[in-house]
Amino acid sequence: MILSMQLLKPIILSLNQSGEPMPDETTPTNPRMKVVRVPERGAYDRETVYKTFDDGYLCHVGYESDNGPVVLPTLYGRHEDSVYFHGSPAAGMFRRAKSDAEVSLTVTHVDGFVLARSLFHHSMNYRSVVAIGKPERVIDKQEINFGLEVITENCLPGRWAEARKPNEVELRQTAVYKISITDASVKAREGAPGDDEEDVELDIWAGVFPVVTGIGAPIPAPDFTAGTDLPSAISTFSRVSADS
């Protein structure tokens, strides 16, 4: 598993079967993707979906196993209308994905705690994208490497060129899947708390407590002896993270 870090970014999208934007981007291509609770927070356009995916690196994949529902975290990367994710071929999620069963892939960003005067109106500013579809296992060797590159570059841009590429044994121990972003929607909240009018004059602090994700200083491996200079991908990423 490639364990890299990246700043959180934002997501949501709705495409028809041909991959073209919906003529009416205010409605989902599939009714099951419609945001029902507080529908004005829903979005279905390509730009919002892509951005929500591109702002993240960790997704949760939900599927129905032989023993009941399961949700597992994994790293991912998006390329055009596909999201690539990977893991061990022996993992239950990937064995299950060999069937015709669909999975639910979710990415969530927490942007802040919304503190109202009443506990009932406490909330959270967030962005969440959900895509549902049949995962397709990538078989072509060239695309397998491409999918792994997409995942790596989404987590740490530039790292794919710096590190050793997977060998044949490692590729046999890695399953790469992709899911088409055909049925997807985004739900998001932003802004201040919504207190009841009668609570506005209460002497209780109200507002937004932002949640910020940061990157710490790189820690070299105990057996690292190649030198003291950080590779470009890490040093550049560290500077960008600090500036953000």
Secondary structure, DSSP 8 states (H G I E B T S, - for coil): --------------B-TTS-B-SSTTS-SSGGG---SSGGGEE--HHHHHHHHHT-SEEEEEEEETTEEEEEEEEEEEETTEEEEEE-TTSHHHHHTTSS--EEEEEEEEEEEEE-SSGGG-EEEEEEEEEEE--EE---HHHHHHHHHHHHHHHSTTHHHHS----HHHHHT-EEEEEE-SEEEEEEE-SS----GGGTTSS---EEEE-----------TT--S-SS--HHHHHHHHHHHH-
